[in-house]
Amino acid sequence: MNLLYNNFIKQFKLKRTMKLIAVLFSMLGLTQCKSVKFDTQPPFKIQSAHAIRMVGGMPGNSSIQLKIAYTSNDEVSFQELFYQNKKTKVFTGAEKKQKLVTGTFNTSTVNDKNDLILHNDPTRELKNKAPEEKFPFQLKENEAVISYVKNNKTYYFKIEDIKNKKVFMP
């Protein structure tokens, strides 16, 4: 009888410990789900946004160039563009007296080899692709997010209603 009682107590403590661990991991997971707040009053105004899909030359060779025309009285330090589960650094410039932010996203499938190299010699593993970061935003097909820095703080602004264009490159 004493043996049955001891087994029952051990199982009870084990179940209670497992529940406690599950609750702790759930709480830890929920605290990591910090959502990004979008800026509603950025120091610029978006005039237009176009996604130019460039397809060219070799089969599977393609990219998307996102061009965003904007106006601003202040100097804006744009950082990155997030679009269709990809991110890229931005370039600023002007075209026809219009201020532009441009980002190019590689969508080529030509060199898309997912082979993972595992070897005793670590130098042979250098060709392995780094794991991709989790995309920080839930966006629709025609939405993007641009980040910019103001007073040493990073802000995010959602761009909606991006128009699509397709260009064939020789």
ZAGU-592207 format. One record per residue: residue number from 1; x, z, y of N, C-alpha, C, O, CB in turn. Coordinates in nm, 3 decimals. Atoms other than C-alpha are relative to their C-alpha. Glycine has a CB too. Layout:
ZAGU-592207
- num,n.east,n.up,n.north,ca.east,ca.up,ca.north,c.east,c.up,c.north,o.east,o.up,o.north,cb.east,cb.up,cb.north
- NUM,X,Z,Y,X,Z,Y,X,Z,Y,X,Z,Y,X,Z,Y $
...
//
This chain:
ZAGU-592207
- num,n.east,n.up,n.north,ca.east,ca.up,ca.north,c.east,c.up,c.north,o.east,o.up,o.north,cb.east,cb.up,cb.north
- 1,0.082,0.000,-0.119,0.000,0.000,0.000,0.086,0.000,0.126,0.058,-0.070,0.223,-0.093,0.120,-0.001 $
- 2,-0.091,-0.009,-0.114,0.283,0.089,0.235,0.068,-0.134,0.027,0.091,-0.169,0.143,0.105,0.109,-0.024 $
- 3,-0.063,0.132,-0.014,0.446,-0.252,0.170,-0.095,-0.098,0.068,-0.052,-0.175,0.155,0.042,-0.055,-0.138 $
- 4,0.099,0.086,-0.064,0.125,-0.436,0.264,-0.015,0.034,0.149,-0.024,-0.056,0.233,-0.135,0.013,-0.070 $
- 5,0.014,-0.043,-0.139,0.093,-0.231,0.581,0.120,-0.047,0.083,0.102,-0.095,0.194,-0.014,0.154,0.007 $
- 6,-0.122,0.042,-0.071,0.457,-0.307,0.681,0.000,-0.151,0.024,0.037,-0.197,0.132,0.126,0.040,-0.080 $
- 7,0.009,0.146,-0.017,0.406,-0.682,0.622,-0.102,-0.037,0.108,-0.079,-0.126,0.189,-0.038,-0.068,-0.133 $
- 8,0.103,0.026,-0.101,0.087,-0.673,0.829,0.054,0.028,0.140,0.032,-0.051,0.232,-0.126,0.086,-0.028 $
- 9,-0.056,-0.038,-0.131,0.267,-0.498,1.117,0.104,-0.103,0.044,0.105,-0.141,0.161,0.064,0.143,-0.006 $
- 10,-0.101,0.101,-0.034,0.558,-0.748,1.104,-0.065,-0.130,0.045,-0.024,-0.189,0.145,0.093,-0.027,-0.121 $
- 11,0.070,0.124,-0.037,0.321,-1.045,1.114,-0.071,0.015,0.134,-0.071,-0.077,0.215,-0.100,-0.040,-0.109 $
- 12,0.068,-0.024,-0.127,0.122,-0.890,1.397,0.099,-0.006,0.116,0.071,-0.068,0.219,-0.071,0.137,-0.003 $
- 13,-0.102,0.000,-0.106,0.438,-0.831,1.604,0.056,-0.140,0.022,0.080,-0.180,0.136,0.115,0.097,-0.036 $
- 14,-0.051,0.137,-0.011,0.564,-1.183,1.529,-0.099,-0.088,0.075,-0.060,-0.165,0.163,0.028,-0.058,-0.140 $
- 15,0.102,0.079,-0.069,0.234,-1.341,1.639,-0.007,0.037,0.148,-0.017,-0.051,0.234,-0.138,0.020,-0.065 $
- 16,0.005,-0.046,-0.139,0.228,-1.130,1.955,0.122,-0.050,0.078,0.109,-0.092,0.193,-0.007,0.154,0.005 $
- 17,-0.122,0.049,-0.065,0.588,-1.226,2.036,-0.007,-0.150,0.024,0.032,-0.198,0.130,0.124,0.033,-0.085 $
- 18,0.012,0.145,-0.015,0.517,-1.596,1.977,-0.098,-0.035,0.112,-0.074,-0.127,0.189,-0.047,-0.064,-0.132 $
- 19,0.095,0.023,-0.108,0.213,-1.580,2.207,0.063,0.028,0.136,0.043,-0.047,0.232,-0.126,0.088,-0.018 $
- 20,-0.067,-0.035,-0.125,0.421,-1.410,2.476,0.099,-0.109,0.040,0.106,-0.146,0.157,0.072,0.135,-0.014 $
- 21,-0.096,0.108,-0.027,0.691,-1.677,2.448,-0.073,-0.126,0.046,-0.029,-0.192,0.140,0.086,-0.031,-0.125 $
- 22,0.078,0.118,-0.039,0.428,-1.954,2.468,-0.053,0.014,0.142,-0.050,-0.082,0.219,-0.116,-0.023,-0.099 $
- 23,0.051,-0.023,-0.135,0.275,-1.799,2.780,0.113,-0.011,0.102,0.094,-0.072,0.208,-0.067,0.139,0.010 $
- 24,-0.114,0.007,-0.093,0.617,-1.761,2.945,0.044,-0.144,0.022,0.071,-0.184,0.135,0.117,0.083,-0.053 $
- 25,-0.038,0.141,-0.014,0.708,-2.125,2.875,-0.105,-0.079,0.078,-0.070,-0.166,0.157,0.021,-0.064,-0.138 $
- 26,0.106,0.068,-0.076,0.370,-2.240,3.007,0.012,0.033,0.148,-0.002,-0.056,0.233,-0.139,0.041,-0.052 $
- 27,-0.014,-0.039,-0.140,0.420,-2.043,3.328,0.123,-0.065,0.062,0.118,-0.110,0.176,0.010,0.153,0.013 $
- 28,-0.122,0.065,-0.049,0.773,-2.179,3.365,-0.025,-0.148,0.024,0.019,-0.203,0.124,0.115,0.020,-0.098 $
- 29,0.032,0.142,-0.015,0.645,-2.533,3.313,-0.087,-0.026,0.120,-0.067,-0.125,0.191,-0.068,-0.052,-0.124 $
- 30,0.089,0.019,-0.115,0.372,-2.492,3.573,0.072,0.020,0.132,0.039,-0.045,0.231,-0.118,0.095,-0.010 $
- 31,-0.073,-0.020,-0.125,0.614,-2.362,3.834,0.092,-0.116,0.030,0.130,-0.136,0.146,0.081,0.130,-0.005 $
- 32,-0.086,0.116,-0.021,0.828,-2.673,3.785,-0.080,-0.121,0.050,-0.019,-0.220,0.090,0.072,-0.035,-0.128 $
- 33,0.085,0.112,-0.040,0.531,-2.901,3.874,-0.031,0.005,0.149,-0.147,-0.002,0.189,-0.130,0.001,-0.081 $
- 34,0.020,-0.005,-0.145,0.582,-2.879,4.248,-0.034,-0.141,0.048,0.044,-0.234,0.028,0.127,0.055,0.073 $
- 35,0.038,0.132,-0.049,0.397,-3.166,4.409,0.065,-0.024,0.135,0.087,0.068,0.214,-0.154,-0.014,0.009 $
- 36,-0.062,0.038,-0.126,0.554,-3.353,4.695,-0.109,-0.021,0.103,-0.208,-0.090,0.078,0.087,-0.129,-0.016 $
- 37,0.096,0.017,-0.109,0.367,-3.331,5.023,0.039,-0.122,0.082,0.156,-0.139,0.118,-0.007,0.128,0.089 $
- 38,-0.025,0.118,-0.082,0.333,-3.655,5.216,-0.017,0.036,0.147,-0.106,0.112,0.184,-0.093,-0.115,-0.040 $
- 39,0.008,-0.019,-0.144,0.395,-3.657,5.589,-0.116,-0.083,0.054,-0.128,-0.202,0.021,0.134,-0.038,0.069 $
- 40,0.113,0.073,-0.057,0.082,-3.754,5.781,0.025,-0.044,0.143,-0.050,-0.125,0.198,-0.126,0.086,-0.005 $
- 41,-0.035,0.036,-0.138,0.248,-3.781,6.124,0.147,-0.042,0.007,0.227,0.027,0.070,-0.028,0.119,0.096 $
- 42,-0.141,0.040,-0.002,0.573,-3.975,6.071,0.039,-0.052,0.139,-0.047,-0.087,0.219,0.026,-0.109,-0.107 $
- 43,-0.047,0.048,-0.131,0.790,-4.080,6.369,0.006,-0.153,0.007,0.084,-0.208,0.085,0.138,0.057,0.031 $
- 44,0.004,0.146,0.002,0.711,-4.447,6.294,-0.141,-0.043,-0.040,-0.220,0.036,-0.091,0.106,-0.059,-0.098 $
- 45,0.130,0.056,0.038,0.410,-4.672,6.240,0.024,-0.126,-0.082,0.096,-0.216,-0.038,-0.088,-0.032,0.126 $
- 46,-0.015,0.116,0.088,0.390,-4.921,5.952,-0.088,-0.113,0.053,-0.208,-0.095,0.075,-0.038,0.036,-0.147 $
- 47,0.073,0.118,-0.046,0.290,-5.268,6.071,-0.048,-0.084,-0.118,-0.163,-0.130,-0.121,0.089,-0.086,0.093 $
- 48,0.035,0.077,0.120,0.296,-5.448,5.735,0.099,0.034,-0.111,0.209,0.081,-0.086,0.000,-0.153,0.029 $
- 49,-0.086,-0.023,0.116,0.438,-5.416,5.385,-0.026,-0.111,-0.102,-0.140,-0.137,-0.139,-0.025,0.141,-0.064 $
- 50,0.011,0.110,0.096,0.511,-5.702,5.144,0.097,0.022,-0.116,0.213,0.057,-0.096,0.029,-0.136,0.069 $
- 51,-0.083,-0.002,0.120,0.641,-5.699,4.788,0.023,-0.145,-0.039,-0.070,-0.216,-0.077,-0.067,0.082,-0.118 $
- 52,-0.034,0.139,0.031,0.823,-6.027,4.728,0.063,-0.003,-0.138,0.174,0.046,-0.158,0.097,-0.062,0.109 $
- 53,-0.049,0.010,0.138,0.864,-6.098,4.357,0.083,-0.127,-0.011,0.032,-0.238,0.004,-0.117,-0.001,-0.104 $
- 54,-0.091,0.114,0.009,1.167,-6.320,4.311,0.033,-0.025,-0.146,0.083,0.062,-0.217,0.129,0.024,0.082 $
- 55,-0.028,0.042,0.137,1.199,-6.508,3.984,0.094,-0.118,0.011,0.071,-0.210,0.089,-0.132,-0.038,-0.079 $
- 56,-0.091,0.111,-0.018,1.492,-6.734,3.935,0.091,-0.029,-0.116,0.113,0.052,-0.206,0.080,0.022,0.117 $
- 57,-0.105,0.046,0.089,1.742,-6.933,3.740,-0.026,0.024,-0.146,-0.099,-0.051,-0.211,0.125,0.063,0.036 $
- 58,0.006,-0.030,0.143,1.771,-6.775,3.399,-0.132,0.070,-0.035,-0.188,0.143,0.047,0.119,0.087,-0.040 $
- 59,0.121,-0.071,0.044,1.470,-6.656,3.198,0.025,0.152,-0.002,0.130,0.198,-0.046,-0.043,-0.049,-0.141 $
- 60,-0.012,-0.146,-0.001,1.411,-6.284,3.246,0.072,0.055,0.122,0.084,0.176,0.136,0.071,0.045,-0.121 $
- 61,-0.072,-0.042,-0.119,1.603,-6.275,3.576,-0.098,0.013,0.115,-0.153,-0.087,0.161,0.114,-0.100,0.034 $
- 62,0.098,-0.020,-0.107,1.383,-6.120,3.846,0.029,0.128,0.077,0.102,0.216,0.032,-0.142,0.004,-0.057 $
- 63,-0.009,-0.121,-0.081,1.362,-5.863,4.123,-0.120,0.004,0.094,-0.190,-0.095,0.112,0.134,0.005,0.079 $
- 64,0.104,-0.017,-0.101,1.118,-5.726,4.377,0.067,0.050,0.126,0.140,0.149,0.124,-0.113,0.099,-0.049 $
- 65,-0.051,-0.045,-0.129,1.211,-5.701,4.741,-0.119,0.050,0.081,-0.213,-0.024,0.108,0.076,-0.116,0.076 $
- 66,0.106,-0.060,-0.079,0.993,-5.465,4.939,0.043,-0.001,0.146,0.144,0.060,0.182,-0.032,0.146,-0.048 $
- 67,-0.030,0.011,-0.143,0.990,-5.548,5.312,-0.109,0.073,0.077,-0.227,0.043,0.064,0.011,-0.149,0.045 $
- 68,0.094,-0.080,-0.078,0.829,-5.299,5.548,0.033,-0.016,0.147,0.140,0.023,0.193,0.005,0.149,-0.043 $
- 69,-0.015,0.013,-0.145,0.783,-5.384,5.915,-0.059,0.125,0.065,-0.166,0.171,0.028,-0.071,-0.131,0.053 $
- 70,0.046,-0.124,-0.064,0.752,-5.082,6.142,0.035,0.000,0.149,0.117,-0.079,0.195,0.062,0.122,-0.069 $
- 71,-0.035,-0.025,-0.140,0.758,-4.968,6.503,0.030,0.148,0.015,-0.026,0.232,-0.055,-0.116,-0.044,0.097 $
- 72,-0.034,-0.139,-0.027,0.912,-4.651,6.638,0.073,0.009,0.133,0.155,-0.077,0.167,0.087,0.058,-0.114 $
- 73,-0.072,-0.025,-0.125,1.027,-4.514,6.970,0.129,0.077,-0.027,0.221,0.074,0.055,-0.087,0.077,0.098 $
- 74,-0.116,-0.081,0.037,1.278,-4.288,6.794,0.082,-0.071,-0.107,0.034,-0.161,-0.175,-0.045,0.138,-0.050 $
- 75,-0.086,0.047,0.108,1.570,-4.363,6.565,-0.044,0.072,-0.128,-0.056,0.194,-0.130,0.154,0.026,0.031 $
- 76,0.046,-0.058,0.126,1.456,-4.309,6.204,0.107,-0.023,-0.106,0.158,-0.134,-0.121,-0.137,-0.061,-0.045 $
- 77,-0.100,0.009,0.107,1.697,-4.235,5.918,-0.070,-0.013,-0.135,-0.094,0.087,-0.203,0.095,0.125,0.002 $
- 78,0.066,0.026,0.128,1.527,-4.398,5.619,0.101,0.016,-0.114,0.219,-0.017,-0.098,-0.063,-0.141,-0.002 $
- 79,-0.090,-0.028,0.112,1.672,-4.304,5.278,-0.029,-0.084,-0.124,0.055,-0.163,-0.167,-0.009,0.145,-0.036 $
- 80,0.032,0.065,0.127,1.490,-4.436,4.968,-0.143,-0.052,0.000,-0.229,-0.005,0.074,0.021,0.097,-0.117 $
- 81,0.134,0.053,0.025,1.192,-4.640,4.856,-0.035,0.027,-0.146,0.050,0.014,-0.234,-0.008,-0.153,0.032 $
- 82,0.052,-0.024,0.135,0.982,-4.551,4.550,-0.116,-0.096,-0.020,-0.213,-0.096,0.056,-0.045,0.150,-0.019 $
- 83,0.103,0.103,0.022,0.775,-4.834,4.402,-0.004,-0.037,-0.147,0.100,-0.066,-0.207,0.029,-0.125,0.087 $
- 84,0.023,0.038,0.139,0.631,-4.908,4.058,0.099,0.066,-0.097,0.166,0.000,-0.176,0.008,-0.151,-0.014 $
- 85,-0.084,-0.085,0.086,0.821,-4.626,3.884,0.149,-0.028,0.012,0.224,-0.002,-0.082,-0.041,-0.018,-0.143 $
- 86,-0.142,0.023,-0.027,1.155,-4.729,4.037,0.031,0.053,0.138,-0.057,0.066,0.223,0.036,-0.151,-0.012 $
- 87,-0.041,-0.039,-0.134,1.356,-4.607,4.332,0.128,-0.074,0.035,0.206,-0.113,-0.052,0.021,0.153,0.010 $
- 88,-0.118,0.071,-0.047,1.622,-4.770,4.545,0.035,0.048,0.140,-0.049,0.101,0.212,-0.022,-0.152,-0.001 $
- 89,-0.044,-0.028,-0.137,1.826,-4.714,4.860,-0.058,-0.107,0.091,-0.091,-0.217,0.045,0.157,0.004,0.011 $
- 90,0.058,0.096,-0.094,1.697,-4.885,5.172,0.105,-0.053,0.096,0.209,0.009,0.119,-0.115,0.064,0.078 $
- 91,-0.080,0.061,-0.105,1.851,-5.114,5.429,-0.091,-0.021,0.120,-0.206,-0.062,0.105,0.065,-0.135,-0.047 $
- 92,0.079,0.021,-0.120,1.732,-5.126,5.787,0.059,-0.116,0.078,0.179,-0.143,0.071,-0.005,0.127,0.088 $
- 93,-0.044,0.113,-0.079,1.750,-5.423,6.017,-0.115,-0.052,0.083,-0.216,0.015,0.103,0.056,-0.112,-0.089 $
- 94,0.104,0.063,-0.081,1.548,-5.660,6.229,-0.009,-0.147,-0.036,0.091,-0.210,-0.072,0.027,0.018,0.152 $
- 95,0.025,0.141,0.027,1.394,-6.002,6.177,-0.108,-0.046,0.097,-0.218,0.009,0.099,-0.043,-0.024,-0.151 $
- 96,0.094,0.050,-0.102,1.224,-6.198,6.456,-0.049,0.113,0.090,-0.169,0.127,0.115,-0.120,-0.070,-0.068 $
- 97,0.027,-0.113,-0.090,1.241,-5.892,6.685,-0.089,0.108,-0.061,-0.146,0.189,0.011,-0.065,-0.051,0.127 $
- 98,0.081,-0.099,0.071,1.060,-5.684,6.421,0.093,0.092,-0.079,0.178,0.043,-0.154,-0.104,-0.069,-0.095 $
- 99,-0.080,-0.095,0.078,1.220,-5.365,6.280,-0.046,-0.004,-0.145,-0.166,-0.005,-0.174,-0.013,0.145,0.059 $
- 100,0.031,0.009,0.143,1.241,-5.380,5.900,0.075,0.105,-0.080,0.188,0.142,-0.048,0.033,-0.139,-0.053 $
- 101,-0.063,-0.078,0.105,1.314,-5.150,5.611,-0.015,-0.083,-0.126,-0.125,-0.128,-0.159,-0.064,0.146,-0.016 $
- 102,0.003,0.084,0.120,1.407,-5.337,5.293,0.062,0.074,-0.118,0.164,0.142,-0.103,0.074,-0.134,0.026 $
- 103,-0.055,-0.054,0.124,1.462,-5.224,4.936,-0.019,-0.102,-0.110,-0.123,-0.166,-0.119,-0.066,0.134,-0.037 $
- 104,0.007,0.096,0.110,1.538,-5.437,4.630,0.000,0.074,-0.133,0.086,0.159,-0.158,0.118,-0.101,0.007 $
- 105,0.016,-0.062,0.131,1.425,-5.334,4.282,0.030,-0.104,-0.107,-0.034,-0.209,-0.111,-0.143,0.059,-0.017 $
- 106,-0.035,0.092,0.108,1.586,-5.501,3.981,-0.105,0.013,-0.111,-0.127,0.122,-0.164,0.143,0.029,-0.056 $
- 107,0.099,0.001,0.109,1.319,-5.600,3.727,0.043,-0.094,-0.112,-0.038,-0.131,-0.197,-0.138,-0.041,0.054 $
- 108,-0.050,0.094,0.101,1.540,-5.827,3.514,-0.004,0.061,-0.138,0.013,0.182,-0.157,0.143,-0.042,0.033 $
- 109,-0.003,-0.043,0.140,1.515,-5.810,3.139,0.113,-0.069,-0.075,0.123,-0.055,-0.197,-0.134,-0.031,-0.068 $
- 110,-0.108,0.075,0.063,1.823,-6.027,3.072,0.098,0.092,-0.071,0.130,0.070,-0.187,0.074,-0.084,0.104 $
- 111,-0.100,-0.091,0.057,2.068,-5.742,3.012,-0.063,0.132,-0.041,0.001,0.237,-0.034,0.113,0.025,0.099 $
- 112,0.074,-0.120,0.036,1.808,-5.494,2.892,0.024,0.037,-0.146,-0.064,0.018,-0.230,-0.150,-0.019,0.026 $
- 113,-0.030,-0.042,0.136,1.979,-5.363,2.580,-0.016,0.151,-0.008,0.047,0.224,0.068,0.144,-0.043,-0.044 $
- 114,0.026,-0.143,0.013,1.855,-5.024,2.470,0.080,0.061,-0.114,0.045,0.168,-0.163,-0.147,0.024,-0.021 $
- 115,-0.081,-0.053,0.109,2.123,-4.976,2.204,0.076,0.123,0.048,0.140,0.120,0.153,0.096,-0.108,-0.054 $
- 116,-0.071,-0.122,-0.031,2.263,-4.625,2.206,0.124,0.006,-0.088,0.114,-0.006,-0.211,-0.091,0.125,-0.021 $
- 117,-0.125,-0.003,0.075,2.628,-4.598,2.105,0.039,0.146,-0.023,0.059,0.221,0.072,0.112,-0.077,0.076 $
- 118,-0.049,-0.132,0.038,2.726,-4.282,1.918,0.127,-0.021,-0.080,0.128,-0.092,-0.180,-0.108,0.080,-0.083 $
- 119,-0.129,0.023,0.064,3.091,-4.263,1.820,0.087,0.123,0.016,0.071,0.200,0.110,0.069,-0.124,0.058 $
- 120,-0.095,-0.111,-0.010,3.367,-4.011,1.752,0.089,-0.014,0.124,0.130,0.086,0.182,0.088,0.007,-0.126 $
- 121,-0.081,0.027,-0.119,3.565,-4.175,2.033,-0.093,-0.005,0.122,-0.169,-0.101,0.136,0.081,-0.135,-0.015 $
- 122,0.093,-0.006,-0.112,3.383,-4.073,2.355,0.013,-0.117,0.098,-0.083,-0.147,0.170,0.020,0.128,0.075 $
- 123,-0.016,0.112,-0.093,3.526,-4.368,2.550,-0.091,-0.117,-0.038,-0.128,-0.198,0.047,0.146,-0.047,0.004 $
- 124,0.090,0.107,0.043,3.309,-4.601,2.341,-0.145,0.028,0.041,-0.228,-0.063,0.043,0.007,-0.018,-0.152 $
- 125,0.135,-0.037,-0.040,2.999,-4.411,2.456,-0.023,-0.020,0.150,-0.133,0.003,0.199,-0.028,0.144,-0.037 $
- 126,0.012,0.017,-0.145,3.067,-4.489,2.824,-0.100,-0.108,0.039,-0.153,-0.106,0.150,0.135,-0.033,0.058 $
- 127,0.094,0.108,-0.030,2.847,-4.799,2.802,-0.146,0.044,-0.014,-0.237,-0.031,0.022,0.025,-0.118,-0.092 $
- 128,0.136,-0.050,0.013,2.542,-4.584,2.724,-0.062,0.017,0.138,0.003,0.060,0.233,-0.003,0.134,-0.076 $
- 129,0.074,-0.011,-0.125,2.280,-4.589,2.995,-0.037,0.147,0.024,-0.078,0.217,-0.069,-0.128,-0.089,-0.003 $
- 130,0.039,-0.136,-0.034,2.217,-4.260,3.176,-0.152,0.014,-0.012,-0.224,-0.082,0.015,0.048,0.039,0.143 $
- 131,0.146,-0.017,0.010,1.872,-4.113,3.113,-0.065,-0.015,0.137,-0.010,0.029,0.239,-0.035,0.137,-0.062 $
- 132,0.069,0.023,-0.126,1.622,-4.212,3.378,-0.069,0.128,0.046,-0.124,0.204,-0.034,-0.103,-0.114,-0.013 $
- 133,0.066,-0.115,-0.058,1.492,-3.947,3.614,-0.152,-0.018,-0.008,-0.203,-0.130,-0.010,0.045,0.022,0.145 $
- 134,0.147,0.006,-0.001,1.125,-3.859,3.603,-0.044,-0.047,0.139,0.004,0.005,0.240,-0.064,0.139,-0.036 $
- 135,0.048,0.054,-0.127,0.943,-4.056,3.872,-0.085,0.107,0.068,-0.178,0.160,0.007,-0.082,-0.132,-0.021 $
- 136,0.064,-0.116,-0.065,0.824,-3.800,4.131,-0.141,-0.023,0.055,-0.201,0.071,0.106,0.085,0.046,0.109 $
- 137,0.128,0.028,-0.064,0.502,-3.973,4.242,-0.096,-0.071,-0.095,-0.054,-0.143,-0.186,0.020,-0.084,0.125 $
- 138,0.105,0.074,0.069,0.172,-4.096,4.099,-0.050,-0.104,0.101,-0.122,-0.069,0.195,-0.118,0.095,-0.051 $
- 139,0.035,0.105,-0.096,0.124,-4.430,4.277,-0.082,-0.109,-0.066,-0.069,-0.135,-0.186,0.125,-0.059,0.063 $
- 140,0.072,0.118,0.046,-0.113,-4.721,4.244,0.094,-0.120,0.006,0.203,-0.112,0.062,-0.129,-0.026,0.086 $
- 141,-0.081,0.123,0.006,0.018,-5.074,4.187,0.042,-0.050,0.138,0.151,-0.105,0.153,-0.079,-0.110,-0.071 $
- 142,-0.029,0.052,-0.134,0.005,-5.155,4.560,0.041,0.110,0.098,0.019,0.097,0.219,-0.122,-0.074,0.054 $
- 143,-0.046,-0.111,-0.084,0.151,-4.826,4.691,0.148,0.025,-0.020,0.204,-0.001,-0.127,-0.080,0.128,-0.031 $
- 144,-0.141,-0.038,0.005,0.503,-4.713,4.771,0.018,0.127,0.082,-0.071,0.166,0.158,0.093,-0.116,0.053 $
- 145,-0.034,-0.117,-0.080,0.669,-4.405,4.917,0.137,-0.024,0.059,0.229,-0.071,-0.009,-0.002,0.132,-0.085 $
- 146,-0.130,0.012,-0.066,0.950,-4.410,5.170,0.042,0.140,0.043,-0.039,0.218,0.093,-0.007,-0.098,0.123 $
- 147,-0.051,-0.130,-0.044,1.172,-4.109,5.237,0.086,-0.020,0.123,0.151,-0.123,0.140,0.081,0.069,-0.113 $
- 148,-0.083,0.003,-0.121,1.339,-4.033,5.566,0.042,0.143,0.034,-0.021,0.240,-0.009,-0.077,-0.065,0.119 $
- 149,-0.054,-0.130,-0.037,1.542,-3.748,5.714,-0.022,0.022,0.149,0.005,-0.064,0.232,0.150,0.010,-0.037 $
- 150,0.022,-0.040,-0.139,1.448,-3.567,6.032,0.039,0.148,0.011,-0.013,0.231,-0.062,-0.150,-0.024,0.046 $
- 151,-0.050,-0.137,-0.018,1.629,-3.251,6.151,0.050,0.059,-0.132,0.019,0.174,-0.165,-0.111,0.090,0.058 $
- 152,-0.060,-0.041,0.127,1.817,-3.229,5.818,-0.102,0.034,-0.109,-0.069,0.105,-0.204,0.090,0.118,0.022 $
- 153,0.103,-0.023,0.102,1.490,-3.220,5.620,-0.054,-0.135,-0.044,-0.079,-0.223,0.039,-0.114,0.091,0.054 $
- 154,0.052,0.125,0.054,1.364,-3.497,5.390,-0.152,0.002,-0.001,-0.215,0.099,-0.045,0.054,-0.025,-0.143 $
- 155,0.145,0.018,-0.003,1.009,-3.622,5.441,-0.037,-0.124,-0.081,0.045,-0.214,-0.099,-0.052,-0.012,0.147 $
- 156,0.050,0.113,0.079,0.798,-3.861,5.234,-0.129,-0.052,0.063,-0.216,0.025,0.105,-0.024,0.042,-0.148 $
- 157,0.119,0.063,-0.057,0.540,-4.109,5.360,-0.051,-0.105,-0.098,0.026,-0.189,-0.145,0.030,-0.062,0.139 $
- 158,0.060,0.096,0.093,0.300,-4.306,5.140,-0.044,-0.125,0.075,-0.113,-0.117,0.177,-0.119,0.063,-0.076 $
- 159,0.039,0.130,-0.056,0.258,-4.676,5.218,-0.103,-0.059,-0.095,-0.079,-0.071,-0.215,0.125,-0.096,0.018 $
- 160,0.108,0.053,0.083,-0.068,-4.825,5.095,-0.025,-0.146,0.034,0.021,-0.197,0.136,-0.129,0.082,0.021 $
- 161,0.043,0.138,-0.021,-0.208,-5.175,5.063,0.117,-0.097,0.020,0.120,-0.174,0.116,-0.092,-0.007,0.120 $
- 162,-0.115,0.092,-0.004,0.119,-5.360,4.995,-0.046,-0.136,-0.050,-0.108,-0.146,-0.156,0.119,0.055,-0.086 $
- 163,0.037,0.138,0.036,0.066,-5.737,4.984,0.108,-0.058,-0.090,0.227,-0.032,-0.070,-0.020,-0.089,0.128 $
- 164,-0.094,0.062,0.093,0.227,-5.936,4.701,0.024,-0.146,0.034,-0.068,-0.220,0.069,-0.051,0.012,-0.144 $
- 165,-0.038,0.141,-0.014,0.416,-6.263,4.737,0.092,-0.031,-0.117,0.161,0.057,-0.168,0.070,-0.029,0.138 $
- 166,-0.088,0.041,0.110,0.597,-6.462,4.467,0.087,-0.114,0.048,0.037,-0.210,0.108,-0.082,-0.041,-0.126 $
- 167,-0.095,0.102,-0.041,0.910,-6.669,4.530,0.081,-0.041,-0.122,0.133,0.044,-0.195,0.094,0.051,0.115 $
- 168,-0.083,0.052,0.110,1.085,-6.892,4.275,0.134,-0.041,0.057,0.142,-0.124,0.148,-0.070,-0.120,-0.073 $
- 169,-0.136,0.031,-0.045,1.461,-6.907,4.322,0.059,-0.104,-0.095,0.039,-0.097,-0.216,0.089,0.130,0.004 $
- 170,-0.061,0.103,0.086,1.654,-7.211,4.195,0.114,0.054,-0.083,0.175,-0.020,-0.161,0.049,-0.116,0.083 $
//
